[in-house]
């Protein structure tokens, strides 16, 4: 039996209170919050964090990665390769993108579930709309990773009983290459198209699974056409899984796997879940949990990540991060673009955060070194991955002049558990709340972008409780 053997999600730290949009602009906004990717995050970095959480749930190492997003950090260049490198997966790992639309999530899920061996689907999205638009207030940023395998790989948590898809060519949501926000056709037209396609997909999926709607325990309905989702939700009644839009907004392509993970967080053995995704058609899947779900503990539940966020983000800072508001830059030169050859030579360090440990003395070097600082041994090192090792702040400084979209910058010197000292930039933190002795963990981020090149590396953030 093949199915989901592990999963992980990532909801960014920041939340934007929708009422702040109304207060600043006089329109837009609404009630509740939306999740906001930080100034140093994009769909690739969020995908890395979701995948890390999935792998930290005691799942086996995948041999392939299927990455999907409607907002890729790069075009032409494969973004999944950065995820493979950041996870420190072997060179023979196959990594591929499926992007450009919200429906690409289905391609990643079906691709990973249908690939032999352990395979991981990583879906990430960052939704931006023009100021005061519905997309701005109702959108959200998040990522999710689903690991697929057979019983021989790990206990299967949930498997598909049946699935079906209906495709329709009609103009609903569209965005030209290079544009930051989407355009939407009249909603009543889209609702009519989606409901007919969804009913067809659901009917065939439940027939394939040999179940009826009355046999389903939970219903997940995801999609960016809010009116169509509301209309279809009538079939679910009290079985409908909360779509979390009031808490974090709609994360586009990532919404379906995020809601699947949320449902699995609370699932009991033997539950039947109907999953429906509306995006240029409809996709329906009937999933059943196994007895193994009772013994599975995710590294971080969706609910815990939502609860751990901060709603102190100001609207003007959000606009700055999204490029709608230009501010006076810092009084220092702009950063130079990263060089491709040195980045390639130091891939282990730059992407996987791998240091070196002296085999004789045990001294850990960050970055990796050939000569040991303790004893002077030469070329007698072993590689050691430090990305998942917690650390403690030894000292710190707050810099108001360093280049940053969100000044001031907090620079910390941290001591890792078991050895190793490193100077890092800190993120997802209020500079006024940093203290010596605070516990931190590493997170994959984008330091800056220069001449079209994203400079990815690792930062420190407060250790989650």
C-alpha positions as a LaTeX table, in Angstrom:
\begin{tabular}{lrrr}
\hline
Residue & $x$ (\AA) & $y$ (\AA) & $z$ (\AA) \\
\hline
Unk1 & 0.00 & 0.00 & 0.00 \\
Unk2 & 1.36 & 3.43 & $-0.97$ \\
Unk3 & 0.38 & 6.66 & 0.72 \\
Unk4 & 1.46 & 9.50 & 2.98 \\
Unk5 & 4.21 & 8.42 & 5.39 \\
Unk6 & 5.09 & 11.87 & 6.71 \\
Unk7 & 4.20 & 15.53 & 6.41 \\
Unk8 & 5.26 & 18.95 & 7.56 \\
Unk9 & 4.03 & 22.52 & 7.23 \\
Unk10 & 5.36 & 26.02 & 7.58 \\
Unk11 & 3.34 & 29.10 & 8.51 \\
Unk12 & 5.47 & 32.28 & 8.66 \\
Unk13 & 5.93 & 34.11 & 11.93 \\
Unk14 & 4.28 & 37.38 & 10.93 \\
Unk15 & 0.54 & 38.16 & 10.79 \\
Unk16 & $-1.13$ & 41.23 & 9.35 \\
Unk17 & $-4.29$ & 42.33 & 11.14 \\
Unk18 & $-6.68$ & 43.11 & 8.29 \\
Unk19 & $-8.17$ & 46.03 & 10.22 \\
Unk20 & $-4.83$ & 47.85 & 9.81 \\
Unk21 & $-5.43$ & 47.96 & 6.06 \\
Unk22 & $-8.74$ & 49.73 & 6.58 \\
Unk23 & $-7.24$ & 52.10 & 9.14 \\
Unk24 & $-4.45$ & 53.12 & 6.79 \\
Unk25 & $-6.27$ & 53.18 & 3.47 \\
Unk26 & $-9.92$ & 53.77 & 4.34 \\
Unk27 & $-10.99$ & 50.63 & 2.47 \\
Unk28 & $-10.06$ & 46.98 & 2.03 \\
Unk29 & $-9.09$ & 44.92 & 5.03 \\
Unk30 & $-11.76$ & 43.18 & 7.07 \\
Unk31 & $-11.65$ & 40.95 & 10.12 \\
Unk32 & $-9.04$ & 38.41 & 11.10 \\
Unk33 & $-5.42$ & 38.05 & 10.05 \\
Unk34 & $-3.32$ & 36.88 & 7.13 \\
Unk35 & 0.06 & 35.15 & 7.35 \\
Unk36 & 2.92 & 37.17 & 5.89 \\
Unk37 & 6.26 & 35.86 & 4.69 \\
Unk38 & 9.09 & 37.93 & 6.12 \\
Unk39 & 11.22 & 40.31 & 4.08 \\
Unk40 & 13.85 & 37.56 & 3.88 \\
Unk41 & 11.49 & 34.78 & 2.79 \\
Unk42 & 10.20 & 33.55 & $-0.55$ \\
Unk43 & 8.49 & 30.40 & $-1.78$ \\
Unk44 & 11.78 & 28.50 & $-1.86$ \\
Unk45 & 12.77 & 29.29 & 1.73 \\
Unk46 & 9.27 & 28.47 & 2.98 \\
Unk47 & 9.39 & 25.20 & 1.06 \\
Unk48 & 12.68 & 24.35 & 2.76 \\
Unk49 & 11.18 & 24.96 & 6.20 \\
Unk50 & 8.10 & 22.82 & 5.47 \\
Unk51 & 10.31 & 20.02 & 4.14 \\
Unk52 & 12.60 & 20.24 & 7.19 \\
Unk53 & 9.59 & 19.88 & 9.48 \\
Unk54 & 8.42 & 16.86 & 7.50 \\
Unk55 & 11.82 & 15.15 & 7.70 \\
Unk56 & 12.17 & 15.96 & 11.40 \\
Unk57 & 9.04 & 13.87 & 11.94 \\
Unk58 & 11.18 & 10.68 & 11.68 \\
Unk59 & 10.42 & 10.16 & 8.00 \\
Unk60 & 12.86 & 8.37 & 5.66 \\
Unk61 & 15.00 & 10.37 & 3.24 \\
Unk62 & 13.25 & 11.02 & $-0.10$ \\
Unk63 & 14.87 & 10.12 & $-3.41$ \\
Unk64 & 12.90 & 12.77 & $-5.32$ \\
Unk65 & 11.43 & 16.22 & $-4.68$ \\
Unk66 & 8.47 & 17.68 & $-6.57$ \\
Unk67 & 8.23 & 21.42 & $-5.88$ \\
Unk68 & 5.17 & 23.44 & $-6.85$ \\
Unk69 & 4.41 & 27.14 & $-6.53$ \\
Unk70 & 2.55 & 29.84 & $-8.42$ \\
Unk71 & 5.21 & 32.39 & $-7.44$ \\
Unk72 & 8.68 & 30.92 & $-8.10$ \\
Unk73 & 11.77 & 32.76 & $-6.92$ \\
Unk74 & 13.41 & 31.96 & $-10.27$ \\
Unk75 & 12.25 & 31.23 & $-13.79$ \\
Unk76 & 14.40 & 29.08 & $-16.11$ \\
Unk77 & 16.42 & 27.97 & $-13.07$ \\
Unk78 & 14.98 & 25.06 & $-11.07$ \\
Unk79 & 14.01 & 26.13 & $-7.55$ \\
Unk80 & 13.74 & 22.58 & $-6.20$ \\
Unk81 & 17.50 & 22.20 & $-6.42$ \\
Unk82 & 17.94 & 24.80 & $-3.65$ \\
Unk83 & 15.54 & 22.78 & $-1.49$ \\
Unk84 & 17.52 & 19.60 & $-2.21$ \\
Unk85 & 20.77 & 21.35 & $-1.28$ \\
Unk86 & 19.37 & 22.95 & 1.89 \\
Unk87 & 18.10 & 19.56 & 3.08 \\
Unk88 & 21.56 & 18.07 & 2.46 \\
Unk89 & 20.10 & 15.32 & 0.29 \\
Unk90 & 22.35 & 13.18 & $-1.92$ \\
Unk91 & 23.34 & 14.31 & $-5.39$ \\
Unk92 & 21.31 & 11.49 & $-6.94$ \\
Unk93 & 18.10 & 13.03 & $-5.53$ \\
Unk94 & 15.85 & 14.05 & $-8.41$ \\
Unk95 & 14.46 & 17.57 & $-7.92$ \\
Unk96 & 11.97 & 19.20 & $-10.29$ \\
Unk97 & 9.62 & 22.19 & $-10.39$ \\
Unk98 & 5.94 & 22.28 & $-11.30$ \\
Unk99 & 4.92 & 25.91 & $-11.27$ \\
Unk100 & 2.97 & 28.79 & $-12.68$ \\
Unk101 & $-0.51$ & 28.13 & $-11.32$ \\
Unk102 & $-2.36$ & 27.06 & $-8.19$ \\
Unk103 & $-3.16$ & 23.76 & $-9.91$ \\
Unk104 & 0.54 & 22.90 & $-9.97$ \\
Unk105 & 0.01 & 21.63 & $-6.40$ \\
Unk106 & $-1.89$ & 18.69 & $-7.86$ \\
Unk107 & 0.99 & 17.94 & $-10.23$ \\
Unk108 & 3.46 & 17.79 & $-7.33$ \\
Unk109 & 1.19 & 15.62 & $-5.19$ \\
Unk110 & 0.30 & 13.18 & $-7.98$ \\
Unk111 & 3.91 & 13.13 & $-9.19$ \\
Unk112 & 5.30 & 12.32 & $-5.76$ \\
Unk113 & 2.62 & 9.77 & $-4.93$ \\
Unk114 & 3.16 & 7.99 & $-8.25$ \\
Unk115 & 6.97 & 7.90 & $-8.14$ \\
Unk116 & 8.65 & 4.73 & $-6.93$ \\
Unk117 & 10.48 & 4.88 & $-3.62$ \\
Unk118 & 10.21 & 7.65 & $-1.04$ \\
Unk119 & 9.18 & 10.88 & $-2.72$ \\
Unk120 & 8.29 & 14.31 & $-1.35$ \\
Unk121 & 5.88 & 16.92 & $-2.68$ \\
Unk122 & 6.71 & 20.45 & $-1.50$ \\
Unk123 & 4.13 & 23.14 & $-2.21$ \\
Unk124 & 4.67 & 26.78 & $-1.31$ \\
Unk125 & 2.97 & 30.03 & $-2.20$ \\
Unk126 & 3.26 & 33.73 & $-1.45$ \\
Unk127 & 0.15 & 35.72 & $-2.33$ \\
Unk128 & 0.31 & 39.43 & $-3.09$ \\
Unk129 & $-2.43$ & 41.78 & $-4.22$ \\
Unk130 & $-2.61$ & 45.49 & $-4.91$ \\
Unk131 & $-3.16$ & 47.62 & $-1.78$ \\
Unk132 & $-6.82$ & 47.49 & $-0.58$ \\
Unk133 & $-7.60$ & 44.60 & $-2.97$ \\
Unk134 & $-9.39$ & 41.45 & $-1.87$ \\
Unk135 & $-6.30$ & 39.42 & $-2.77$ \\
Unk136 & $-4.21$ & 41.50 & $-0.38$ \\
Unk137 & $-6.47$ & 40.93 & 2.60 \\
Unk138 & $-7.66$ & 37.39 & 1.88 \\
Unk139 & $-4.37$ & 35.98 & 0.62 \\
Unk140 & $-1.78$ & 34.30 & 2.80 \\
Unk141 & 1.70 & 32.82 & 2.71 \\
Unk142 & 2.54 & 29.24 & 3.72 \\
Unk143 & 4.09 & 25.96 & 2.61 \\
Unk144 & 3.48 & 22.25 & 3.12 \\
Unk145 & 5.35 & 19.03 & 2.38 \\
Unk146 & 3.89 & 15.55 & 1.95 \\
Unk147 & 6.16 & 12.48 & 1.93 \\
Unk148 & 4.91 & 9.43 & 0.04 \\
Unk149 & 6.12 & 5.87 & 0.33 \\
Unk150 & 5.14 & 2.23 & 0.79 \\
Unk151 & 4.67 & 0.17 & 3.93 \\
Unk152 & 8.22 & $-1.11$ & 3.51 \\
Unk153 & 9.54 & 2.48 & 3.77 \\
Unk154 & 7.57 & 3.58 & 6.84 \\
Unk155 & 4.08 & 3.12 & 8.26 \\
Unk156 & 1.53 & 4.61 & 5.88 \\
Unk157 & $-0.53$ & 7.25 & 7.67 \\
Unk158 & $-3.17$ & 7.78 & 4.98 \\
Unk159 & $-3.75$ & 6.46 & 1.48 \\
Unk160 & $-6.03$ & 7.35 & $-1.43$ \\
Unk161 & $-9.07$ & 5.15 & $-2.02$ \\
Unk162 & $-10.00$ & 6.96 & $-5.22$ \\
Unk163 & $-9.42$ & 10.17 & $-7.11$ \\
Unk164 & $-10.71$ & 12.02 & $-10.14$ \\
Unk165 & $-10.12$ & 15.30 & $-11.95$ \\
Unk166 & $-12.16$ & 17.54 & $-14.20$ \\
Unk167 & $-10.49$ & 20.16 & $-16.37$ \\
Unk168 & $-12.09$ & 23.31 & $-17.73$ \\
Unk169 & $-10.62$ & 26.00 & $-19.95$ \\
Unk170 & $-12.15$ & 29.26 & $-18.80$ \\
Unk171 & $-10.89$ & 32.64 & $-17.67$ \\
Unk172 & $-11.07$ & 32.92 & $-13.90$ \\
Unk173 & $-7.83$ & 34.13 & $-12.29$ \\
Unk174 & $-4.88$ & 35.21 & $-14.41$ \\
Unk175 & $-1.60$ & 37.10 & $-14.15$ \\
Unk176 & 0.82 & 38.00 & $-16.90$ \\
Unk177 & 4.52 & 37.12 & $-16.42$ \\
Unk178 & 6.25 & 39.88 & $-14.48$ \\
Unk179 & 3.09 & 41.14 & $-12.76$ \\
Unk180 & 2.84 & 40.97 & $-8.98$ \\
Unk181 & $-0.93$ & 40.76 & $-8.62$ \\
Unk182 & $-3.67$ & 38.71 & $-10.26$ \\
Unk183 & $-6.75$ & 39.77 & $-12.14$ \\
Unk184 & $-10.10$ & 38.08 & $-11.70$ \\
Unk185 & $-13.09$ & 37.66 & $-14.01$ \\
Unk186 & $-16.62$ & 38.24 & $-12.77$ \\
Unk187 & $-17.19$ & 35.87 & $-9.84$ \\
Unk188 & $-20.63$ & 34.54 & $-10.77$ \\
Unk189 & $-19.29$ & 33.14 & $-14.02$ \\
Unk190 & $-16.47$ & 31.33 & $-12.24$ \\
Unk191 & $-18.83$ & 29.92 & $-9.63$ \\
Unk192 & $-21.03$ & 28.32 & $-12.26$ \\
Unk193 & $-18.06$ & 26.75 & $-14.02$ \\
Unk194 & $-16.42$ & 25.45 & $-10.86$ \\
Unk195 & $-19.51$ & 23.92 & $-9.27$ \\
Unk196 & $-20.28$ & 21.78 & $-12.32$ \\
Unk197 & $-16.67$ & 20.61 & $-12.60$ \\
Unk198 & $-16.44$ & 19.88 & $-8.87$ \\
Unk199 & $-19.64$ & 17.87 & $-8.77$ \\
Unk200 & $-18.36$ & 15.72 & $-11.64$ \\
Unk201 & $-14.96$ & 15.12 & $-9.99$ \\
Unk202 & $-16.50$ & 14.33 & $-6.60$ \\
Unk203 & $-19.01$ & 11.91 & $-8.11$ \\
Unk204 & $-16.31$ & 9.96 & $-9.95$ \\
Unk205 & $-13.83$ & 10.03 & $-7.03$ \\
Unk206 & $-16.36$ & 8.69 & $-4.51$ \\
Unk207 & $-17.51$ & 6.06 & $-6.99$ \\
Unk208 & $-13.91$ & 4.97 & $-7.51$ \\
Unk209 & $-13.46$ & 4.77 & $-3.73$ \\
Unk210 & $-16.78$ & 2.93 & $-3.35$ \\
Unk211 & $-18.05$ & 5.40 & $-0.76$ \\
Unk212 & $-20.82$ & 7.96 & $-0.61$ \\
Unk213 & $-20.79$ & 11.47 & 0.78 \\
Unk214 & $-22.62$ & 10.11 & 3.82 \\
Unk215 & $-19.66$ & 7.80 & 4.51 \\
Unk216 & $-17.14$ & 10.66 & 4.63 \\
Unk217 & $-15.95$ & 11.88 & 8.05 \\
Unk218 & $-14.29$ & 15.14 & 6.94 \\
Unk219 & $-14.43$ & 17.31 & 3.85 \\
Unk220 & $-11.61$ & 19.62 & 2.74 \\
Unk221 & $-12.42$ & 22.22 & 0.09 \\
Unk222 & $-9.58$ & 24.41 & $-1.13$ \\
Unk223 & $-9.49$ & 27.01 & $-3.86$ \\
Unk224 & $-8.94$ & 30.70 & $-4.49$ \\
Unk225 & $-12.43$ & 31.33 & $-5.86$ \\
Unk226 & $-14.10$ & 32.09 & $-2.53$ \\
Unk227 & $-17.63$ & 32.18 & $-3.91$ \\
Unk228 & $-17.31$ & 28.76 & $-5.55$ \\
Unk229 & $-15.76$ & 27.30 & $-2.40$ \\
Unk230 & $-18.65$ & 28.60 & $-0.30$ \\
Unk231 & $-21.17$ & 27.21 & $-2.73$ \\
Unk232 & $-19.58$ & 23.78 & $-2.78$ \\
Unk233 & $-19.20$ & 23.73 & 1.00 \\
Unk234 & $-22.93$ & 23.10 & 1.33 \\
Unk235 & $-22.34$ & 19.42 & 0.52 \\
Unk236 & $-20.14$ & 19.04 & 3.61 \\
Unk237 & $-22.40$ & 20.35 & 6.35 \\
Unk238 & $-20.74$ & 20.01 & 9.75 \\
Unk239 & $-18.05$ & 17.74 & 8.24 \\
Unk240 & $-16.27$ & 20.71 & 6.64 \\
Unk241 & $-12.66$ & 21.24 & 7.77 \\
Unk242 & $-11.89$ & 24.85 & 8.71 \\
Unk243 & $-10.09$ & 26.46 & 5.78 \\
Unk244 & $-8.11$ & 28.71 & 8.19 \\
Unk245 & $-8.66$ & 31.80 & 6.02 \\
Unk246 & $-9.75$ & 33.85 & 9.04 \\
Unk247 & $-6.48$ & 33.04 & 10.81 \\
Unk248 & $-3.85$ & 33.03 & 8.06 \\
Unk249 & $-5.62$ & 33.76 & 4.76 \\
Unk250 & $-5.61$ & 31.64 & 1.61 \\
Unk251 & $-2.08$ & 30.50 & 0.65 \\
Unk252 & $-3.04$ & 29.66 & $-2.93$ \\
Unk253 & $-1.29$ & 26.55 & $-4.22$ \\
Unk254 & $-0.29$ & 25.57 & $-0.67$ \\
Unk255 & $-3.81$ & 25.63 & 0.73 \\
Unk256 & $-4.79$ & 22.07 & $-0.22$ \\
Unk257 & $-1.77$ & 20.29 & 1.34 \\
Unk258 & $-1.84$ & 22.65 & 4.33 \\
Unk259 & $-5.46$ & 21.71 & 5.06 \\
Unk260 & $-4.66$ & 18.02 & 4.54 \\
Unk261 & $-1.90$ & 18.34 & 7.13 \\
Unk262 & $-4.24$ & 20.20 & 9.49 \\
Unk263 & $-6.81$ & 17.41 & 9.16 \\
Unk264 & $-4.16$ & 14.72 & 9.74 \\
Unk265 & $-2.97$ & 16.56 & 12.86 \\
Unk266 & $-6.35$ & 15.77 & 14.44 \\
Unk267 & $-7.29$ & 12.58 & 12.61 \\
Unk268 & $-8.20$ & 9.26 & 14.16 \\
Unk269 & $-7.52$ & 5.84 & 12.60 \\
Unk270 & $-10.00$ & 4.82 & 9.93 \\
Unk271 & $-11.24$ & 8.31 & 9.08 \\
Unk272 & $-12.38$ & 8.93 & 5.50 \\
Unk273 & $-11.52$ & 12.39 & 4.19 \\
Unk274 & $-12.77$ & 13.92 & 0.94 \\
Unk275 & $-10.28$ & 16.45 & $-0.45$ \\
Unk276 & $-11.41$ & 18.86 & $-3.18$ \\
Unk277 & $-9.30$ & 21.46 & $-4.95$ \\
Unk278 & $-10.76$ & 24.11 & $-7.27$ \\
Unk279 & $-8.20$ & 25.48 & $-9.71$ \\
Unk280 & $-8.82$ & 25.64 & $-13.48$ \\
Unk281 & $-11.07$ & 22.66 & $-12.94$ \\
Unk282 & $-11.56$ & 20.40 & $-9.98$ \\
Unk283 & $-9.57$ & 17.63 & $-8.33$ \\
Unk284 & $-11.14$ & 15.26 & $-5.81$ \\
Unk285 & $-9.49$ & 12.57 & $-3.73$ \\
Unk286 & $-10.90$ & 10.24 & $-1.09$ \\
Unk287 & $-8.28$ & 9.50 & 1.57 \\
Unk288 & $-8.46$ & 7.09 & 4.50 \\
Unk289 & $-6.23$ & 7.19 & 7.56 \\
Unk290 & $-4.64$ & 4.02 & 8.93 \\
Unk291 & $-3.94$ & 2.82 & 12.46 \\
Unk292 & $-0.44$ & 4.34 & 12.17 \\
Unk293 & $-1.86$ & 7.87 & 12.43 \\
Unk294 & $-2.45$ & 7.30 & 16.15 \\
Unk295 & 1.28 & 6.88 & 16.78 \\
Unk296 & 2.50 & 9.68 & 14.52 \\
Unk297 & 3.55 & 12.99 & 16.09 \\
Unk298 & 4.30 & 15.81 & 13.63 \\
Unk299 & 7.29 & 17.99 & 14.43 \\
Unk300 & 5.02 & 21.06 & 14.51 \\
Unk301 & 1.26 & 21.06 & 14.04 \\
Unk302 & $-0.49$ & 23.64 & 11.91 \\
Unk303 & $-2.35$ & 24.92 & 14.97 \\
Unk304 & 0.86 & 25.39 & 16.97 \\
Unk305 & 2.47 & 27.38 & 14.15 \\
Unk306 & $-0.58$ & 29.62 & 13.84 \\
Unk307 & $-0.63$ & 30.20 & 17.58 \\
Unk308 & 3.10 & 30.97 & 17.63 \\
Unk309 & 2.86 & 33.88 & 15.20 \\
Unk310 & 3.05 & 37.60 & 15.90 \\
Unk311 & 0.27 & 40.01 & 14.88 \\
Unk312 & 2.39 & 43.13 & 15.51 \\
Unk313 & 3.30 & 43.67 & 11.85 \\
Unk314 & 2.50 & 47.20 & 10.73 \\
Unk315 & 0.86 & 47.76 & 7.36 \\
Unk316 & 3.50 & 50.20 & 6.09 \\
Unk317 & 6.22 & 47.61 & 6.78 \\
Unk318 & 4.21 & 44.99 & 4.93 \\
Unk319 & 3.97 & 47.32 & 1.93 \\
Unk320 & 7.74 & 47.86 & 2.06 \\
Unk321 & 8.43 & 44.13 & 2.07 \\
Unk322 & 6.14 & 43.61 & $-0.90$ \\
Unk323 & 7.71 & 46.42 & $-2.93$ \\
Unk324 & 4.74 & 48.79 & $-2.88$ \\
Unk325 & 6.49 & 51.38 & $-0.71$ \\
Unk326 & 10.03 & 52.63 & $-1.39$ \\
Unk327 & 11.95 & 53.86 & 1.62 \\
Unk328 & 15.27 & 55.64 & 2.04 \\
Unk329 & 17.99 & 52.95 & 1.83 \\
Unk330 & 20.67 & 52.50 & 4.51 \\
Unk331 & 23.78 & 54.70 & 4.37 \\
Unk332 & 25.98 & 51.86 & 3.22 \\
Unk333 & 26.75 & 50.50 & $-0.28$ \\
Unk334 & 24.28 & 48.06 & $-1.77$ \\
Unk335 & 25.45 & 44.45 & $-1.52$ \\
Unk336 & 27.29 & 42.90 & $-4.47$ \\
Unk337 & 25.76 & 39.97 & $-6.29$ \\
Unk338 & 26.90 & 36.53 & $-5.06$ \\
Unk339 & 29.38 & 34.77 & $-7.35$ \\
Unk340 & 28.25 & 31.52 & $-8.96$ \\
Unk341 & 31.64 & 29.70 & $-8.80$ \\
Unk342 & 32.30 & 30.25 & $-5.06$ \\
Unk343 & 28.66 & 29.40 & $-4.23$ \\
Unk344 & 29.03 & 26.15 & $-6.18$ \\
Unk345 & 32.29 & 25.25 & $-4.44$ \\
Unk346 & 30.83 & 25.89 & $-0.97$ \\
Unk347 & 27.39 & 24.32 & $-1.52$ \\
Unk348 & 27.63 & 22.18 & 1.62 \\
Unk349 & 28.26 & 25.23 & 3.78 \\
Unk350 & 26.07 & 27.80 & 2.04 \\
Unk351 & 22.97 & 25.66 & 1.53 \\
Unk352 & 23.18 & 22.73 & 3.95 \\
Unk353 & 25.02 & 24.55 & 6.76 \\
Unk354 & 27.60 & 21.80 & 7.06 \\
Unk355 & 30.70 & 22.49 & 9.15 \\
Unk356 & 33.76 & 20.37 & 9.91 \\
Unk357 & 34.69 & 18.50 & 13.10 \\
Unk358 & 38.22 & 17.55 & 14.03 \\
Unk359 & 38.31 & 13.77 & 14.43 \\
Unk360 & 41.00 & 14.02 & 17.12 \\
Unk361 & 39.86 & 16.89 & 19.34 \\
Unk362 & 36.19 & 17.09 & 18.39 \\
Unk363 & 36.45 & 20.84 & 17.71 \\
Unk364 & 33.69 & 22.09 & 15.39 \\
Unk365 & 34.52 & 24.72 & 12.75 \\
Unk366 & 31.96 & 27.07 & 11.19 \\
Unk367 & 32.60 & 27.59 & 8.33 \\
Unk368 & 34.39 & 24.29 & 7.67 \\
Unk369 & 38.19 & 24.42 & 7.81 \\
Unk370 & 41.07 & 22.19 & 6.72 \\
Unk371 & 43.26 & 23.03 & 9.71 \\
Unk372 & 41.91 & 22.44 & 13.22 \\
Unk373 & 41.91 & 25.37 & 15.64 \\
Unk374 & 42.44 & 22.87 & 18.46 \\
Unk375 & 45.66 & 20.92 & 17.96 \\
Unk376 & 46.42 & 22.01 & 14.40 \\
Unk377 & 45.52 & 18.73 & 12.68 \\
Unk378 & 45.42 & 19.10 & 8.88 \\
Unk379 & 42.79 & 17.48 & 6.64 \\
Unk380 & 41.56 & 15.25 & 9.45 \\
Unk381 & 37.98 & 16.49 & 9.51 \\
Unk382 & 34.51 & 14.99 & 9.18 \\
Unk383 & 31.48 & 16.86 & 7.91 \\
Unk384 & 28.82 & 17.78 & 10.46 \\
Unk385 & 25.44 & 19.30 & 9.62 \\
Unk386 & 24.48 & 22.03 & 12.09 \\
Unk387 & 21.15 & 23.24 & 10.65 \\
Unk388 & 19.06 & 21.30 & 13.17 \\
Unk389 & 21.27 & 21.90 & 16.23 \\
Unk390 & 19.91 & 24.50 & 18.70 \\
Unk391 & 22.19 & 27.21 & 20.09 \\
Unk392 & 22.46 & 29.91 & 22.74 \\
Unk393 & 23.15 & 33.63 & 22.24 \\
Unk394 & 26.59 & 34.51 & 23.66 \\
Unk395 & 26.43 & 38.19 & 22.67 \\
Unk396 & 24.61 & 40.43 & 20.18 \\
Unk397 & 24.48 & 43.88 & 18.63 \\
Unk398 & 21.73 & 45.92 & 16.99 \\
Unk399 & 22.85 & 47.61 & 13.75 \\
Unk400 & 20.78 & 50.48 & 12.31 \\
Unk401 & 23.03 & 51.04 & 9.28 \\
Unk402 & 23.38 & 47.56 & 7.77 \\
Unk403 & 21.50 & 46.88 & 4.53 \\
Unk404 & 18.06 & 45.48 & 5.30 \\
Unk405 & 14.45 & 45.85 & 4.17 \\
Unk406 & 13.51 & 45.68 & 7.83 \\
Unk407 & 16.04 & 47.64 & 9.90 \\
Unk408 & 17.54 & 47.40 & 12.41 \\
Unk409 & 19.57 & 44.25 & 11.87 \\
Unk410 & 20.29 & 42.04 & 14.87 \\
Unk411 & 23.68 & 40.29 & 14.70 \\
Unk412 & 24.27 & 37.51 & 17.22 \\
Unk413 & 27.18 & 35.31 & 18.23 \\
Unk414 & 25.77 & 31.90 & 19.07 \\
Unk415 & 27.18 & 28.78 & 20.74 \\
Unk416 & 25.76 & 25.52 & 19.43 \\
Unk417 & 24.89 & 22.66 & 21.74 \\
Unk418 & 27.83 & 20.26 & 21.67 \\
Unk419 & 30.29 & 22.82 & 20.35 \\
Unk420 & 30.73 & 25.32 & 17.56 \\
Unk421 & 30.45 & 29.13 & 17.59 \\
Unk422 & 29.06 & 31.25 & 14.76 \\
Unk423 & 28.09 & 34.86 & 14.03 \\
Unk424 & 24.68 & 35.05 & 12.41 \\
Unk425 & 21.94 & 37.48 & 11.54 \\
Unk426 & 18.74 & 37.07 & 13.53 \\
Unk427 & 15.23 & 37.10 & 12.11 \\
Unk428 & 11.59 & 36.82 & 13.27 \\
Unk429 & 12.40 & 38.78 & 16.42 \\
Unk430 & 11.79 & 42.14 & 18.06 \\
Unk431 & 15.24 & 43.75 & 18.54 \\
Unk432 & 14.12 & 45.01 & 21.94 \\
Unk433 & 13.48 & 41.48 & 23.17 \\
Unk434 & 16.86 & 39.88 & 22.36 \\
Unk435 & 18.89 & 38.84 & 25.39 \\
Unk436 & 22.14 & 37.02 & 26.07 \\
Unk437 & 21.28 & 33.42 & 26.94 \\
Unk438 & 18.26 & 33.24 & 24.65 \\
Unk439 & 17.85 & 29.96 & 22.82 \\
Unk440 & 17.81 & 30.00 & 19.01 \\
Unk441 & 17.54 & 27.66 & 16.04 \\
Unk442 & 18.65 & 28.00 & 12.43 \\
Unk443 & 16.34 & 28.84 & 9.53 \\
Unk444 & 16.97 & 29.00 & 5.77 \\
Unk445 & 16.47 & 32.54 & 4.46 \\
Unk446 & 17.34 & 34.96 & 1.66 \\
Unk447 & 19.98 & 37.43 & 2.82 \\
Unk448 & 19.39 & 39.78 & $-0.12$ \\
Unk449 & 18.84 & 39.87 & $-3.86$ \\
Unk450 & 21.38 & 41.65 & $-6.07$ \\
Unk451 & 21.29 & 41.85 & $-9.87$ \\
Unk452 & 18.65 & 39.15 & $-10.00$ \\
Unk453 & 20.54 & 36.67 & $-7.83$ \\
Unk454 & 19.05 & 35.52 & $-4.52$ \\
Unk455 & 21.71 & 35.10 & $-1.85$ \\
Unk456 & 20.39 & 32.23 & 0.26 \\
Unk457 & 21.95 & 31.34 & 3.62 \\
Unk458 & 21.04 & 30.55 & 7.21 \\
Unk459 & 19.89 & 32.89 & 9.97 \\
Unk460 & 19.04 & 32.39 & 13.63 \\
Unk461 & 15.54 & 32.77 & 15.04 \\
Unk462 & 14.06 & 32.29 & 18.54 \\
Unk463 & 13.72 & 28.62 & 19.40 \\
Unk464 & 10.10 & 27.53 & 19.34 \\
Unk465 & 8.84 & 26.21 & 22.65 \\
\hline
\end{tabular}
